[in-house]
Amino acid sequence: MGNNYIRGVYGKVEIRDRPSSREDIVGMTIFSVVVILSLIFMVGHIIEWGKAGSNGKKAS
């Protein structure tokens, strides 16, 4: 299901019958920025949880 969802999202974004306009470029930029920020946010939290977990194990 995950692959189909990704294909559907990218299919909607990539399929164009006309040259890309400014709105398309802005939409793609905002979409990619949001995805990148969310990934950085998730990775940062996972790293913090990993440190907290290892510290907790060492303390106990």
C-alpha distances in whole Angstrom, upper triangle without the diagonal:
4,6,5,6,9,10,10,12,14,15,17,19,20,21,24,27,30,31,29,31,32,29,26,28,28,25,23,26,25,21,22,24,22,19,22,24,21,20,24,24,22,23,27,26,25,28,30,28,29,33,33,32,34,37,37,37,40,42,41
4,5,5,6,9,10,11,12,14,16,17,18,20,23,26,29,29,27,29,29,27,24,25,26,22,20,23,22,18,18,21,19,16,18,20,18,17,20,21,18,20,23,23,21,24,27,26,26,30,30,29,31,34,34,35,37,39,39
4,5,5,6,9,10,11,12,14,15,16,17,21,24,26,27,25,28,28,27,23,24,25,22,20,22,22,18,18,21,20,17,19,21,19,18,22,23,20,21,25,25,24,26,29,28,28,32,33,32,34,37,37,37,39,42,42
4,5,5,6,9,10,10,12,14,15,16,19,22,25,26,24,27,28,26,22,24,25,21,20,22,22,19,19,22,21,18,21,23,21,20,24,25,23,24,28,28,26,29,32,31,31,35,36,35,37,40,40,40,43,45,44
4,5,5,6,9,10,11,13,14,15,19,22,24,25,23,25,26,23,20,22,22,19,17,20,19,15,16,19,17,15,18,20,18,18,21,22,20,22,25,25,24,27,29,29,30,33,34,33,35,38,38,38,41,43,43
4,5,5,6,8,10,11,12,14,17,21,23,23,21,23,24,21,18,19,20,17,15,17,17,13,14,17,15,13,15,18,16,16,19,20,19,20,23,24,23,26,28,28,28,32,33,32,34,37,37,38,40,42,43
4,6,5,6,8,10,10,11,15,18,20,21,20,22,23,21,18,19,21,18,15,18,19,15,16,19,18,16,18,21,20,19,23,24,22,24,27,28,27,29,32,31,32,35,36,36,38,40,41,41,44,46,46
4,6,5,6,9,10,10,14,17,19,20,19,21,22,20,17,19,20,16,15,18,18,15,16,19,18,16,19,22,20,20,24,25,23,25,28,28,28,31,33,33,33,37,38,37,39,42,42,43,45,47,47
4,5,5,6,9,10,13,17,18,19,17,19,19,17,14,16,16,13,11,15,14,11,12,16,14,13,16,18,17,17,21,22,21,23,26,26,26,29,31,31,32,34,36,36,38,40,40,41,44,45,46
4,5,5,6,8,11,15,17,17,15,17,18,16,13,14,16,13,10,14,14,11,12,15,15,13,16,18,18,18,21,22,22,23,26,27,27,29,31,32,32,35,37,37,38,41,42,42,44,46,47
4,5,5,6,9,13,15,16,15,17,19,17,14,15,17,14,13,16,17,14,15,19,18,17,19,22,21,21,25,26,25,27,30,31,30,33,35,35,36,39,40,40,42,44,45,46,48,50,50
4,6,6,8,12,13,15,13,15,17,14,11,14,15,12,11,15,15,13,14,18,17,16,19,22,21,22,25,26,26,27,30,31,31,33,35,36,37,39,41,41,43,45,46,47,49,50,51
4,6,8,11,12,13,10,12,14,12,8,10,12,9,8,12,12,10,11,15,15,14,17,19,19,20,23,24,24,26,28,29,30,32,34,34,35,38,39,40,42,44,45,46,48,49,50
4,6,10,11,11,10,13,15,14,10,11,14,12,10,13,15,13,13,17,18,17,19,22,22,22,24,26,26,27,30,31,32,33,36,36,37,40,41,42,43,45,46,47,49,51,52
4,7,9,11,10,13,16,15,11,13,16,14,13,16,18,16,17,20,21,20,22,25,25,25,28,30,30,31,34,35,35,37,39,40,40,43,45,45,46,49,50,50,53,54,55
4,5,7,7,10,13,13,10,12,15,14,13,16,18,17,18,21,22,22,24,26,27,27,30,31,32,33,36,37,37,39,41,42,43,45,47,47,49,51,52,53,55,57,58
4,7,9,11,15,15,12,15,18,17,16,20,21,20,22,25,26,25,27,30,30,31,34,35,35,37,39,41,41,43,45,46,47,49,51,51,53,55,56,57,59,61,62
4,6,8,12,13,11,13,16,16,16,18,20,20,21,24,25,25,27,30,30,31,33,35,36,37,39,41,41,43,45,46,47,49,51,52,53,55,56,58,59,61,62
4,6,10,11,9,11,14,14,14,16,19,19,20,22,24,24,25,28,29,30,32,34,35,36,38,39,40,42,44,45,46,48,50,50,52,54,55,56,58,60,61
4,7,8,6,7,10,11,10,13,15,15,16,18,20,21,22,24,26,26,28,30,31,32,34,36,37,38,40,42,43,44,46,47,49,50,52,53,55,56,58
4,5,5,6,9,10,11,12,14,15,17,18,20,21,23,24,26,27,29,30,32,33,35,36,38,39,41,42,43,45,47,48,50,51,52,54,56,57,58
4,5,5,6,8,10,10,12,14,15,16,18,20,21,22,24,26,27,28,30,31,32,34,36,37,39,40,42,43,45,46,48,49,50,52,54,55,56
4,5,5,6,9,10,10,12,14,15,16,18,20,21,22,24,26,27,28,30,31,33,34,36,37,39,40,42,43,44,46,48,49,51,52,53,55
4,5,5,6,9,10,10,12,14,15,16,18,20,21,22,24,26,27,28,30,32,33,34,36,37,39,41,42,43,45,46,48,49,51,52,54
4,5,5,6,9,10,11,12,14,15,16,18,20,21,22,24,26,27,28,30,31,33,34,36,37,39,40,42,43,45,46,48,49,51,52
4,5,5,6,8,10,10,12,14,15,16,18,20,21,22,24,26,27,28,30,31,33,34,36,37,39,40,42,43,44,46,48,49,51
4,5,5,6,9,10,11,12,14,15,16,18,20,21,22,24,26,27,28,30,32,33,34,36,37,39,41,42,43,45,47,48,49
4,6,5,6,8,10,10,12,14,15,16,18,20,21,22,24,26,27,28,30,31,33,35,36,37,39,40,42,43,45,46,48
4,5,5,6,9,10,10,12,14,15,16,18,20,21,22,24,26,27,28,30,31,33,34,36,37,39,40,42,43,45,46
4,6,5,6,9,10,10,12,14,15,16,18,20,21,22,24,26,27,28,30,32,33,34,36,37,38,40,42,43,45
4,6,5,6,9,10,11,12,14,15,17,18,20,21,23,24,26,27,29,30,32,33,35,36,37,39,41,42,43
4,5,5,6,9,10,11,12,14,15,16,18,20,21,22,24,26,27,29,30,31,33,34,36,37,39,40,42
4,5,5,6,8,10,11,12,14,15,16,18,20,21,22,24,26,27,28,30,32,33,34,36,37,39,40
4,6,5,6,9,10,10,12,14,15,16,18,20,21,22,24,26,27,28,30,31,33,34,36,37,39
4,6,5,6,9,10,11,12,14,15,16,18,20,21,22,24,26,27,28,30,31,33,35,36,37
4,5,5,6,9,10,11,12,14,15,16,18,20,21,23,24,25,27,28,30,31,33,34,36
4,5,5,6,9,10,10,12,14,15,16,18,20,21,22,24,26,27,28,30,32,33,34
4,5,5,6,9,10,11,12,14,15,16,18,20,21,22,24,26,27,28,30,31,33
4,5,5,6,8,10,10,12,14,15,16,18,20,21,22,24,25,27,28,30,31
4,5,5,6,9,10,10,12,14,15,16,18,20,21,22,24,26,27,28,30
4,6,5,6,9,10,11,12,14,16,16,18,20,21,22,24,26,27,28
4,5,5,6,9,10,10,12,14,15,16,18,20,21,22,24,25,27
4,5,5,6,9,10,10,12,14,15,16,18,20,21,22,24,26
4,5,5,6,9,10,11,12,14,15,16,18,20,21,22,24
4,5,5,6,8,10,10,12,14,15,16,18,20,21,22
4,5,5,6,9,10,10,12,14,15,16,18,20,21
4,5,5,6,9,10,11,12,14,15,17,18,20
4,5,5,6,8,10,10,12,14,15,16,18
4,5,5,6,9,10,10,12,14,15,16
4,5,5,6,8,10,11,12,14,15
4,5,5,6,8,10,11,12,14
4,6,5,6,9,10,10,12
4,5,5,6,9,10,11
4,5,5,6,9,10
4,5,5,6,9
4,5,5,6
4,5,5
4,5
4
